[in-house]
Amino acid sequence: MLAFLLWCILFVFCWPLAILALVAYPFVWLLLLPFRILGVAVDGVLEIIYLAITLPLRLLSAPSRI
């Protein structure tokens, strides 16, 4: 909601820049999409490594929970 209000203020003060931002936003989103996908993949791999490292400690700390 805040982003929309800021865009409305920008539209009132400088409408050509606001229209340019509105048109450029989908292209910027498409350009950044591969980096988001890479971030999700890296986060998943790091989570798997963390779980593999901490599994023996969790097994030793409370064997009755399993």
ABEGO torsion letter per residue (X at the ends): XAAAAAAAAAAAABAAAAAAAAAAAAAAAAAAAAAAAAAAAAAAAAAAAAAAAAAAAAAAABAAAX
